[in-house]
Each structure stands twice: as C-alpha cells, then as structure tokens.
Amino acid sequence: MQTLSLALASARARTLQAIPSWLLAALTAAPFPLLVLAVWTVAVAVRAQYLTDIPRYTDEINEILPAFDIVRGTRFPLMSGPKHLGALFDYVLAGAMFVFGRSPDLPRTVVFVTGLLTMLLAYGYARSLAGRWAGLLAAALLAVSAPHVLLSSRVAWSASLTPLLGLGAAWALDRALSQRRPWLLVVAGFLAGLALQAHPSFAALLPGFAIFVLFSARRLIRQPQTYLAGVAFVAAFSNVLLYNWQSGLGGVRSVNQQYPGEGLGGSVYVQNFWAPVHGLLLTLASAVDATRLPSITDPFVVFVGALSLLALVVVARRVTSLPLLVVLSAVLLLPLVHDKFDPPLKARYLMPLVPLIHVAMAVFLVRAVRQSVWRHAVALGMVLVVLVGSFGSLVRYESTMLAADCTNRPQRAFIAELERQSRPDEWILLDEGVLPPAERLGYLTLLELSSKRVGETSLQRQGARTELDERSSYLTAVSDGKAVQVFEKQRLPLLPQTVAAVHPALREPGADGRRPMQGIGLYRVTTEGAALLYHDAAPGCGDLRTN
C-alpha cells in the first residue's frame, strides 16, 4: 500500500511538472476571480431586475424636486425637500441629470450605483482586515441582503447614501489607526459629516466613532490631523448648520412635521428600547415578508443574530473594536428618535450598520477557517446558510409582490396612457384628497421626471370648476369613490364613456352608503363635464405589507 501511495504521488508530481508554470499559476488563481465575477454578477442582477418596480414609489419625489431647481440654475438649496435632510442627495442627482438628462428611472439608477459602491467598500474594508477572502465574503453577504437590495440600492432617498458614506468613514478611521496614516482622519471626518446631512439618524452612530478614537487611537488625539478631521466634519455638515441658524432650528420643526404625533426623546426611551434590536435582527436576516410580520424567534433570524453578535465580539477583541462600538452606540441611541425599524423601508435608520456587521462577520469566519479543517467546514456551512437564506427571502418577497401586481407597473401603465391622451400644453392636475397616497406619489414622480406640465391642486369644493377659469381643459386622476363628489356636485357631469360597461364611478353604493374607492380613473375635464379616458380597476397592494 505504501509503495502504491508513493507511486501515485510520484505520478502526480510528474504531471504537475509537465504543466507549464504559467498555466499552473492561472489554474491555482482561477477560483477567486471566478467567485468575484459570480458575486458581482449576482449583485448587479438582483438589484437591476426590478429596480424601477419593487418597492413601489414612496415619497421619493419630495427629495428629488430640489434637484430640478439646481439643474435649471434657479435655486441652490441648503436643504432637501424635507428640511431635516441636507441637500447632498439633490446635488448628486442634479449632477446625474446634467450628464444623462431627466428621466423617471434616473434617481433609482443613482441609488443602484451607490449600492454597488457600498459593496466595493465592504470588500476593501474586510480585505484590509483579513485578506481577500474576507473581502469577497463581505461583498457576497451584502450582495444578497434583501434590505440592502430593496432599500439602499433602489429607493431614491437621501438616507440610501448613509451605508456608503458611513462605511467609508469607518474604513478610513480604521486605516488611520492600523497603518498610522493620520491624514485619513480628515477623510473619515468629512465622510461622517456627509452621512449626517444625508440623514440625521446617523448621529446615533457618531459616539461609537468617537469612543473608538479615544480608547483605541489615543495617540492620534495629539496629531493636528485629528482637529482637521473635526473641521472637515463641520464643513461637510455646514449647509445644515447654516440653514438651522438662519431658520431658527427649522430642521427640528421638519422632524416634527415628518413624524406628527410620535413621541421622541427621553420620555419614550424605555418604551422604544428594544425596537432597534428587533429591527436590526430582522434586517440582518433579510426577514422581509409581504404577507406577515416576521418574528425574531424564527430559527434563521436567531441564527444570523447570534452569528453577528459573536462576530462583532470576537473581531472587537482580536482585530478592531470599531464595528461593535458603532453598533452599540446606534442601538442605544436610536430609541430616542424613532420607534419602528423593521425592514424593508423602516430599516433605513439601521442600514449604515449592515455593511459594518457584514464586514465583521466575514473577518470572523475567514479567521476561524485558518485554525483547523473542521472549523473550515463549519464556517463554510454557516456562509452557505446565510447566503441561501437571505437570497431566498429576497426572491420570495419579490415573487409575492409580482404575483399581486404590487409594483410600479400599474402606475407606469396609467402614466403611459395619460401621456398618450394628453394634448399639447395640456396641464395635468393632481389632488392628494381624491387619490390614495401611494398612487399620487407614484404618478407625481413619473410625471415630474418626464418633464410634463404637472401641478398639485385641490379639486374639491368648486376647485375642479375653478381650474377651468384658467384653462380650457386639463387631465386628472380621481378615485372611483370621489368622482361624483368632485365632478357632478360641481355641475361637471360624468360624460358617456366606452372604457367600461358601467361607469366605474357610478356603481351602486355599499351597505355604508359609500361608493367603492378601489379604482382610479383618468379624466379629461372641460366645461362640458368629465370624460373617462382610462381606468385602473385594482390599484394598490390589498392586504400586503409594504412597510
């Protein structure tokens, strides 16, 4: 038997010697580039596939409109539409519009690119801590993270920039310490300031950065670059500071308007204490479900949560404490400012933590692999469980939305028909009082980004007729249950139509005496009355959870 083993080993050695050295080197190195290609292919594919359709449009248009003024050169705002957000995102969008022109898909395409850049930073950060395999794993974890795909790579919010900027700040700070490059402190300070103006909830992470500098990089405090980092931070946030000084804390008033009726501050801290932990566990486990509220006791959620905590603690002891400190800072302070953090959309307050935790998880698993063969097998099994579980959750969520037509496709079809029916220079008027909020925001987003003549008005209480004093006709969208009230009570009869057998707005009232609201009609309004041009019989998502 020993003779046979020696013969096989000798044959193998001769075979390897017969292979050219360049080919042998290529074969040895091939798996890693192929895996990198596979990860990036999956990342691009899952983000691009339903980029413009899932999730449905939210209030994105409120953070997009200021970019139009920047492009026209009529106004250069300090703040975005919501006055608690800096205008950083609007200037990024305006730059994209200068290059590519205005289009309905451009804002989400910009966020798509920033999502991929966040993956690139996750790769670089993890690689700097534990080598290229850690970098690849961190990128792979982020590639299939359902909240990162659905929210931070698709929804055109300013908050979608915080994972990119926050991770960049963390990596720069860590390298400033580990490689004794104090000038990177200035980069970290500037990126942290940009992240704070992208969304004020990033302030909850800042004490973690500060504690890391005080305890892990104490020698840097004596460096002049540390104070320059503070200057860079203030400079990156200066537009927000200037606006609040000019407006008498207008940003604070904006928060109260954005979240009316919600208690904020120390009085509700205990009540909200576990909310960030609950949301973070669901977010890390990609627990997005349109049919039910996921539970943190689900086995996969428990597994991912335990693995994340173990990774943060071990990496803090052996490599870097920055991810753990930032996560602790966030979960301890976020209860002061909000009470809901569940994915997909409410997780925007937690998304800066997700890439950091994935970096820690990747570093932990790769370091564990180096210690023994059985740990190699266990770590590989854990990686596969997390990747397959996260990707499966994303696919199920998107499949549910597609099956229920809970996408932006109906809204796109409605606007396409509106554009086909519109006359030259004809105005399109929308009233938030006669449309469901989601549909109104979707229509407004598509119309504004298509450069149409669109305005917001009140069509009720003689408003529909008053608009005819200024124009001969206009197009509008009205829910079925509101059409009679809007038109016929203002002596604008519902004209004969051929869209449906029975006019959708004239169906029999229900037991409560109210007409069904479910459909939305496209109308041309003239002094003769309101003519139905198109009808969406089933807008909305029914009982599905869209968060």
C-alpha positions as CSV (number, residue, x, y, z in Angstrom):
1,M,0.0,0.0,0.0
2,Q,2.8,2.4,0.9
3,T,4.5,1.6,-2.5
4,L,1.2,2.4,-4.3
5,S,0.9,5.7,-2.5
6,L,4.5,6.7,-3.4
7,A,3.8,5.8,-7.0
8,L,0.7,7.9,-7.1
9,A,2.5,10.8,-5.5
10,S,5.4,10.5,-8.0
11,A,2.9,10.4,-10.9
12,R,1.1,13.5,-9.6
13,A,4.4,15.3,-9.3
14,R,5.4,14.4,-12.9
15,T,2.0,15.6,-14.1
16,L,2.4,18.9,-12.4
17,Q,5.9,19.3,-13.8
18,A,4.5,18.7,-17.3
19,I,2.1,21.6,-16.9
20,P,3.7,25.0,-17.9
21,S,4.2,27.2,-14.8
22,W,2.1,30.0,-16.2
23,L,-0.9,27.6,-16.7
24,L,-0.4,26.1,-13.3
25,A,-0.4,29.5,-11.7
26,A,-3.5,30.5,-13.7
27,L,-5.4,27.3,-12.6
28,T,-4.4,27.9,-9.0
29,A,-5.6,31.5,-9.0
30,A,-8.7,30.9,-11.1
31,P,-11.3,30.1,-8.4
32,F,-11.0,33.5,-6.7
33,P,-11.5,35.7,-9.8
34,L,-14.4,33.5,-10.9
35,L,-16.0,33.8,-7.5
36,V,-15.6,37.6,-7.6
37,L,-17.2,37.6,-11.0
38,A,-20.1,35.5,-9.8
39,V,-20.7,37.7,-6.7
40,W,-20.7,40.9,-8.8
41,T,-22.9,39.3,-11.4
42,V,-25.5,38.3,-8.8
43,A,-25.3,41.7,-7.1
44,V,-25.9,43.6,-10.3
45,A,-28.6,41.2,-11.5
46,V,-30.7,41.2,-8.3
47,R,-30.6,45.0,-8.0
48,A,-31.3,45.8,-11.6
49,Q,-34.0,43.2,-12.3
50,Y,-36.9,45.1,-10.5
51,L,-35.1,48.4,-9.9
52,T,-37.9,50.6,-11.1
53,D,-40.8,48.3,-10.0
54,I,-40.1,47.0,-6.5
55,P,-40.6,48.5,-4.0
56,R,-43.4,50.8,-5.0
57,Y,-42.7,54.5,-5.2
58,T,-42.9,56.2,-1.8
59,D,-42.3,59.9,-1.0
60,E,-39.1,59.8,-3.1
61,I,-40.3,62.8,-5.2
62,N,-40.1,65.1,-2.1
63,E,-36.3,64.5,-2.1
64,I,-36.0,64.7,-5.9
65,L,-37.7,68.0,-6.7
66,P,-35.0,70.3,-5.4
67,A,-32.6,68.8,-7.9
68,F,-34.7,70.3,-10.8
69,D,-34.0,73.8,-9.5
70,I,-30.3,73.1,-9.3
71,V,-30.2,71.9,-12.9
72,R,-32.1,74.9,-14.1
73,G,-29.8,77.2,-12.0
74,T,-32.8,78.9,-10.4
75,R,-32.0,77.9,-6.8
76,F,-29.1,76.2,-5.0
77,P,-30.7,75.0,-1.7
78,L,-29.0,74.2,1.5
79,M,-31.6,71.5,2.4
80,S,-33.6,69.0,0.5
81,G,-37.4,68.9,0.3
82,P,-37.8,67.7,3.9
83,K,-35.9,70.3,5.8
84,H,-34.2,67.9,8.2
85,L,-32.2,66.5,5.3
86,G,-29.2,68.2,3.8
87,A,-29.2,68.8,0.0
88,L,-26.3,66.4,-0.7
89,F,-28.5,63.9,-2.5
90,D,-30.1,66.6,-4.6
91,Y,-26.7,67.8,-5.8
92,V,-25.7,64.3,-6.7
93,L,-29.0,63.8,-8.6
94,A,-28.5,67.2,-10.3
95,G,-25.1,66.1,-11.5
96,A,-26.5,63.0,-12.9
97,M,-29.3,65.0,-14.7
98,F,-26.7,67.3,-16.2
99,V,-24.9,64.3,-17.7
100,F,-27.8,61.9,-18.6
101,G,-30.9,64.2,-18.7
102,R,-34.1,63.9,-16.8
103,S,-35.8,60.5,-16.8
104,P,-38.1,58.6,-14.5
105,D,-35.5,55.9,-13.8
106,L,-32.5,58.1,-13.1
107,P,-32.9,58.7,-9.4
108,R,-33.2,55.0,-8.7
109,T,-30.3,54.3,-11.0
110,V,-28.1,56.7,-9.0
111,V,-29.0,54.8,-5.8
112,F,-28.3,51.5,-7.6
113,V,-24.8,52.7,-8.3
114,T,-24.2,53.8,-4.7
115,G,-25.4,50.4,-3.5
116,L,-22.8,48.7,-5.7
117,L,-20.1,51.2,-4.5
118,T,-21.0,50.2,-0.9
119,M,-20.3,46.6,-1.8
120,L,-16.9,47.6,-3.2
121,L,-16.1,49.4,0.1
122,A,-17.2,46.4,2.1
123,Y,-14.8,44.3,0.0
124,G,-12.0,46.7,0.6
125,Y,-12.6,47.1,4.3
126,A,-12.8,43.4,5.0
127,R,-9.8,42.7,2.8
128,S,-7.7,45.2,4.7
129,L,-8.6,43.4,8.0
130,A,-8.3,39.7,7.0
131,G,-7.4,39.2,3.3
132,R,-9.1,38.9,0.0
133,W,-11.4,36.0,1.0
134,A,-12.8,38.1,3.8
135,G,-13.4,40.9,1.3
136,L,-15.2,38.6,-1.1
137,L,-17.4,37.2,1.7
138,A,-18.4,40.7,3.0
139,A,-19.3,41.7,-0.6
140,A,-21.3,38.5,-1.0
141,L,-23.2,39.0,2.2
142,L,-24.2,42.5,1.1
143,A,-24.9,41.3,-2.4
144,V,-27.9,39.2,-1.3
145,S,-29.0,41.3,1.7
146,A,-32.7,41.8,0.9
147,P,-32.9,45.2,2.8
148,H,-29.8,46.5,1.0
149,V,-31.2,45.4,-2.4
150,L,-34.7,46.7,-1.8
151,L,-34.0,49.8,0.1
152,S,-30.4,51.0,-0.1
153,S,-29.9,50.0,-3.8
154,R,-33.4,51.1,-5.2
155,V,-35.3,53.7,-3.2
156,A,-34.3,57.2,-4.2
157,W,-34.0,58.6,-0.7
158,S,-31.1,60.6,0.8
159,A,-30.9,58.0,3.5
160,S,-29.8,55.5,0.9
161,L,-26.4,57.2,0.8
162,T,-25.7,56.6,4.5
163,P,-24.4,53.0,4.2
164,L,-21.9,54.1,1.6
165,L,-20.7,57.2,3.5
166,G,-20.8,55.5,6.9
167,L,-18.8,52.5,5.8
168,G,-16.3,54.8,4.0
169,A,-15.8,56.8,7.2
170,A,-15.3,53.6,9.3
171,W,-12.7,52.2,6.9
172,A,-10.8,55.5,6.7
173,L,-10.8,55.7,10.5
174,D,-9.6,52.1,11.0
175,R,-6.8,52.5,8.4
176,A,-5.7,55.8,10.0
177,L,-5.1,53.8,13.2
178,S,-3.8,50.5,11.9
179,Q,-1.5,51.9,9.2
180,R,-0.5,55.1,11.1
181,R,-1.9,57.4,8.4
182,P,-3.4,60.3,10.3
183,W,-4.4,62.1,7.2
184,L,-7.1,59.5,6.7
185,L,-8.8,61.0,9.8
186,V,-9.7,64.0,7.7
187,V,-11.3,61.7,5.1
188,A,-13.2,59.9,7.9
189,G,-14.4,63.2,9.4
190,F,-15.6,64.5,6.0
191,L,-17.5,61.3,5.1
192,A,-19.1,61.2,8.5
193,G,-20.3,64.8,8.1
194,L,-21.8,63.9,4.7
195,A,-23.5,60.9,6.2
196,L,-25.1,63.1,8.9
197,Q,-26.5,65.5,6.4
198,A,-27.8,62.6,4.3
199,H,-29.9,61.6,7.3
200,P,-29.8,62.9,10.9
201,S,-30.3,59.5,12.4
202,F,-26.6,58.9,11.6
203,A,-25.9,61.0,14.7
204,A,-26.7,57.9,16.8
205,L,-23.6,56.2,15.3
206,L,-21.1,59.1,16.0
207,P,-20.4,58.3,19.7
208,G,-19.2,54.9,18.6
209,F,-16.7,56.6,16.3
210,A,-15.6,59.0,19.0
211,I,-15.1,56.3,21.6
212,F,-13.0,54.3,19.2
213,V,-10.7,57.3,18.7
214,L,-10.5,58.0,22.4
215,F,-9.7,54.4,23.5
216,S,-8.1,52.7,20.5
217,A,-6.4,55.6,18.8
218,R,-5.5,57.8,21.8
219,R,-2.1,58.8,20.3
220,L,-3.9,60.3,17.3
221,I,-5.5,62.9,19.6
222,R,-2.2,64.7,19.7
223,Q,-2.0,64.8,15.9
224,P,-3.1,68.0,14.1
225,Q,-5.0,65.9,11.6
226,T,-7.4,65.0,14.4
227,Y,-8.5,68.6,14.7
228,L,-8.5,69.0,10.9
229,A,-10.9,66.0,10.9
230,G,-13.2,67.9,13.1
231,V,-13.0,70.9,10.7
232,A,-13.8,68.6,7.8
233,F,-16.8,67.1,9.6
234,V,-18.2,70.6,10.3
235,A,-17.5,71.6,6.7
236,A,-19.4,68.6,5.3
237,F,-22.3,69.4,7.5
238,S,-22.1,73.2,7.3
239,N,-25.0,73.7,5.0
240,V,-27.3,72.1,7.6
241,L,-25.9,74.1,10.4
242,L,-26.3,77.3,8.3
243,Y,-29.9,76.5,7.5
244,N,-30.8,75.8,11.1
245,W,-29.1,79.0,12.2
246,Q,-31.0,81.1,9.6
247,S,-34.4,79.4,10.2
248,G,-34.3,79.1,13.9
249,L,-33.9,75.3,14.0
250,G,-36.1,74.7,11.0
251,G,-34.7,71.2,10.8
252,V,-36.1,70.3,14.2
253,R,-39.6,71.6,13.1
254,S,-39.3,69.5,9.9
255,V,-38.8,66.3,12.0
256,N,-42.0,67.1,14.0
257,Q,-43.8,67.6,10.7
258,Q,-42.4,64.4,9.2
259,Y,-43.4,62.3,12.2
260,P,-46.5,64.0,13.6
261,G,-47.9,62.5,16.8
262,E,-44.8,60.4,17.5
263,G,-43.2,60.9,20.9
264,L,-39.5,61.5,20.7
265,G,-36.8,61.9,23.3
266,G,-36.2,60.5,26.7
267,S,-39.8,60.2,27.7
268,V,-40.3,57.3,25.3
269,Y,-36.8,55.8,25.5
270,V,-37.8,52.8,27.7
271,Q,-40.8,52.1,25.5
272,N,-38.7,52.1,22.3
273,F,-35.6,50.5,23.8
274,W,-35.9,47.1,22.1
275,A,-37.2,48.5,18.8
276,P,-33.7,48.9,17.1
277,V,-32.6,45.5,18.3
278,H,-35.8,44.0,16.9
279,G,-35.4,45.8,13.6
280,L,-31.7,45.0,13.3
281,L,-32.2,41.3,13.8
282,L,-34.8,41.2,11.1
283,T,-32.7,43.3,8.8
284,L,-29.5,41.2,9.2
285,A,-31.6,38.1,8.5
286,S,-33.2,39.7,5.4
287,A,-36.6,38.9,7.1
288,V,-38.8,40.7,4.6
289,D,-42.3,39.3,4.2
290,A,-45.2,40.9,2.5
291,T,-47.8,38.5,4.0
292,R,-46.9,38.5,7.6
293,L,-44.7,40.3,10.2
294,P,-41.6,38.2,10.7
295,S,-40.6,37.2,14.2
296,I,-37.2,37.5,15.8
297,T,-37.8,33.9,17.2
298,D,-37.7,32.4,13.7
299,P,-34.8,30.0,13.6
300,F,-33.0,31.7,10.8
301,V,-33.3,35.1,12.5
302,V,-31.9,33.7,15.7
303,F,-29.0,32.0,13.8
304,V,-28.0,35.1,11.9
305,G,-28.4,37.3,15.0
306,A,-26.2,35.0,17.2
307,L,-23.6,34.8,14.4
308,S,-23.5,38.6,14.0
309,L,-23.1,39.1,17.8
310,L,-20.3,36.5,18.1
311,A,-18.5,38.0,15.1
312,L,-18.7,41.6,16.5
313,V,-17.4,40.5,19.9
314,V,-14.6,38.3,18.6
315,V,-13.5,40.8,16.0
316,A,-13.5,43.6,18.7
317,R,-11.2,41.5,20.8
318,R,-8.8,40.4,18.1
319,V,-8.9,42.8,15.2
320,T,-10.9,46.1,15.6
321,S,-13.5,47.3,18.0
322,L,-14.9,49.9,15.7
323,P,-17.9,47.9,14.3
324,L,-19.0,46.8,17.7
325,L,-18.7,50.3,19.2
326,V,-20.7,51.8,16.3
327,V,-23.5,49.2,16.6
328,L,-23.8,49.6,20.4
329,S,-23.9,53.3,20.0
330,A,-26.7,53.1,17.4
331,V,-28.9,50.6,19.2
332,L,-28.6,52.6,22.5
333,L,-29.4,56.0,21.0
334,L,-31.9,55.3,18.2
335,P,-34.8,54.7,20.6
336,L,-34.6,58.4,21.4
337,V,-35.5,59.3,17.8
338,H,-37.8,56.6,16.5
339,D,-39.9,53.6,17.4
340,K,-40.0,51.5,14.2
341,F,-37.0,50.0,12.5
342,D,-38.4,46.9,10.7
343,P,-37.5,46.1,7.1
344,P,-37.7,46.8,4.4
345,L,-38.4,50.6,4.4
346,K,-38.3,51.4,8.1
347,A,-34.8,49.8,8.2
348,R,-33.3,52.9,6.6
349,Y,-32.3,54.1,10.0
350,L,-30.3,50.9,10.6
351,M,-28.8,50.4,7.1
352,P,-25.4,52.1,7.9
353,L,-24.9,49.3,10.4
354,V,-25.5,46.4,8.0
355,P,-22.2,46.7,5.9
356,L,-20.2,47.1,9.1
357,I,-21.7,43.9,10.6
358,H,-21.2,42.0,7.4
359,V,-17.5,43.1,7.4
360,A,-17.2,41.8,11.0
361,M,-18.9,38.6,10.1
362,A,-16.7,38.0,7.1
363,V,-13.5,38.7,9.1
364,F,-14.6,36.4,11.9
365,L,-15.4,33.5,9.6
366,V,-12.3,33.7,7.5
367,R,-10.1,33.9,10.6
368,A,-11.8,30.9,12.0
369,V,-11.2,28.9,8.8
370,R,-7.4,29.3,9.2
371,Q,-7.3,27.5,12.5
372,S,-8.4,23.9,11.7
373,V,-10.1,21.8,9.0
374,W,-13.3,21.1,10.9
375,R,-13.7,24.9,11.5
376,H,-13.2,25.3,7.8
377,A,-16.2,23.1,7.2
378,V,-18.4,24.7,9.9
379,A,-17.6,28.2,8.6
380,L,-18.4,27.2,5.0
381,G,-21.7,25.8,6.2
382,M,-22.6,29.0,8.0
383,V,-21.8,31.1,5.0
384,L,-24.0,29.0,2.8
385,V,-26.8,29.1,5.2
386,V,-26.7,32.9,5.5
387,L,-26.3,33.4,1.7
388,V,-29.0,31.0,0.7
389,G,-31.4,32.1,3.4
390,S,-31.0,35.8,2.6
391,F,-31.3,35.3,-1.2
392,G,-34.3,33.0,-0.7
393,S,-36.1,35.7,1.4
394,L,-35.5,38.3,-1.3
395,V,-36.8,36.0,-4.1
396,R,-39.9,35.2,-2.1
397,Y,-40.7,38.8,-1.3
398,E,-40.3,39.9,-4.9
399,S,-42.3,36.9,-6.2
400,T,-45.2,37.8,-3.8
401,M,-45.2,41.4,-5.0
402,L,-45.2,40.4,-8.6
403,A,-48.0,37.9,-8.2
404,A,-50.2,40.6,-6.5
405,D,-49.1,43.2,-9.1
406,C,-47.9,45.3,-6.1
407,T,-45.3,47.0,-8.2
408,N,-44.9,50.3,-10.1
409,R,-46.0,48.7,-13.4
410,P,-49.7,49.7,-13.0
411,Q,-48.7,53.3,-12.3
412,R,-46.4,53.3,-15.3
413,A,-49.2,52.0,-17.5
414,F,-51.5,54.7,-16.1
415,I,-49.0,57.5,-16.9
416,A,-48.2,56.0,-20.3
417,E,-51.9,56.2,-21.2
418,L,-52.1,59.7,-19.7
419,E,-49.2,60.8,-21.9
420,R,-50.8,59.2,-25.0
421,Q,-54.1,61.1,-24.3
422,S,-52.6,64.4,-23.4
423,R,-52.8,67.3,-25.8
424,P,-50.0,69.8,-26.4
425,D,-49.5,72.2,-23.5
426,E,-52.4,70.5,-21.5
427,W,-51.9,70.6,-17.8
428,I,-52.1,67.5,-15.5
429,L,-53.5,68.3,-12.1
430,L,-53.4,66.0,-9.1
431,D,-55.2,66.4,-5.8
432,E,-54.0,64.4,-2.8
433,G,-57.5,64.4,-1.4
434,V,-59.0,62.3,-4.1
435,L,-56.2,59.8,-4.6
436,P,-54.6,57.1,-2.4
437,P,-51.2,58.5,-1.2
438,A,-49.1,55.7,-2.8
439,E,-50.7,56.2,-6.2
440,R,-50.5,60.0,-6.1
441,L,-46.8,59.9,-5.2
442,G,-46.1,57.4,-7.9
443,Y,-47.9,59.5,-10.6
444,L,-46.2,62.6,-9.4
445,T,-42.8,61.0,-9.5
446,L,-43.2,59.7,-13.0
447,L,-44.7,62.9,-14.3
448,E,-42.2,65.3,-12.8
449,L,-39.3,63.2,-14.0
450,S,-40.8,63.1,-17.5
451,S,-40.9,67.0,-17.7
452,K,-44.7,67.1,-18.0
453,R,-46.8,70.1,-17.1
454,V,-48.0,68.8,-13.7
455,G,-49.3,70.7,-10.8
456,E,-50.9,69.9,-7.4
457,T,-54.2,71.5,-6.5
458,S,-57.5,70.9,-4.6
459,L,-60.3,69.8,-6.9
460,Q,-62.9,69.6,-4.2
461,R,-65.2,72.5,-3.1
462,Q,-65.5,74.1,-6.5
463,G,-61.8,73.5,-7.2
464,A,-62.4,71.4,-10.3
465,R,-64.5,74.1,-11.9
466,T,-62.2,77.0,-10.7
467,E,-59.3,75.4,-12.6
468,L,-61.3,75.8,-15.9
469,D,-61.3,79.5,-15.4
470,E,-57.6,79.4,-16.3
471,R,-57.5,76.7,-19.0
472,S,-59.9,75.1,-21.5
473,S,-59.2,71.6,-20.3
474,Y,-57.0,69.5,-18.0
475,L,-56.3,65.9,-17.2
476,T,-56.6,64.5,-13.7
477,A,-56.8,61.2,-11.8
478,V,-59.6,60.6,-9.3
479,S,-60.6,57.5,-7.2
480,D,-63.9,56.0,-8.1
481,G,-65.5,56.8,-4.8
482,K,-64.6,60.5,-5.1
483,A,-65.6,61.2,-8.8
484,V,-69.2,62.0,-8.2
485,Q,-68.3,64.4,-5.3
486,V,-65.6,66.1,-7.3
487,F,-67.4,66.5,-10.6
488,E,-71.2,66.1,-10.5
489,K,-71.6,68.2,-7.4
490,Q,-69.7,71.0,-9.2
491,R,-72.1,70.7,-12.2
492,L,-69.5,68.9,-14.2
493,P,-71.4,65.7,-15.4
494,L,-69.7,62.4,-15.9
495,L,-69.8,62.2,-19.7
496,P,-70.7,59.0,-21.6
497,Q,-67.7,56.7,-21.9
498,T,-66.6,53.4,-23.6
499,V,-63.9,52.4,-21.1
500,A,-66.2,50.1,-19.1
501,A,-69.7,48.7,-19.5
502,V,-70.8,50.7,-16.4
503,H,-69.1,53.9,-15.4
504,P,-66.8,52.8,-12.5
505,A,-67.7,55.9,-10.5
506,L,-71.5,55.2,-10.8
507,R,-71.6,51.7,-9.3
508,E,-74.1,51.1,-6.5
509,P,-73.1,52.3,-3.0
510,G,-72.2,49.7,-0.4
511,A,-74.1,49.0,2.8
512,D,-72.5,52.0,4.4
513,G,-73.9,54.3,1.7
514,R,-70.4,55.0,0.2
515,R,-69.3,54.1,-3.3
516,P,-66.3,51.7,-3.7
517,M,-62.9,53.5,-3.7
518,Q,-60.8,50.8,-5.3
519,G,-60.4,52.0,-8.9
520,I,-58.8,55.1,-10.3
521,G,-60.0,56.9,-13.4
522,L,-58.1,59.2,-15.8
523,Y,-60.4,62.1,-16.8
524,R,-60.3,65.0,-19.2
525,V,-62.2,67.9,-17.6
526,T,-63.8,70.6,-19.7
527,T,-66.8,72.9,-19.2
528,E,-68.9,70.2,-20.7
529,G,-68.0,67.7,-18.0
530,A,-65.5,64.9,-17.1
531,A,-64.7,62.3,-19.7
532,L,-63.3,59.0,-18.5
533,L,-60.3,58.1,-20.7
534,Y,-58.7,55.2,-18.9
535,H,-59.4,53.2,-15.7
536,D,-57.2,51.2,-13.4
537,A,-59.6,48.8,-11.7
538,A,-57.3,47.5,-9.0
539,P,-54.5,49.9,-7.8
540,G,-52.8,49.3,-4.6
541,C,-51.5,46.2,-2.9
542,G,-54.5,44.9,-1.0
543,D,-53.6,43.4,2.4
544,L,-49.9,43.0,1.6
545,R,-47.4,44.7,3.9
546,T,-45.3,47.2,2.0
547,N,-43.9,49.0,5.1
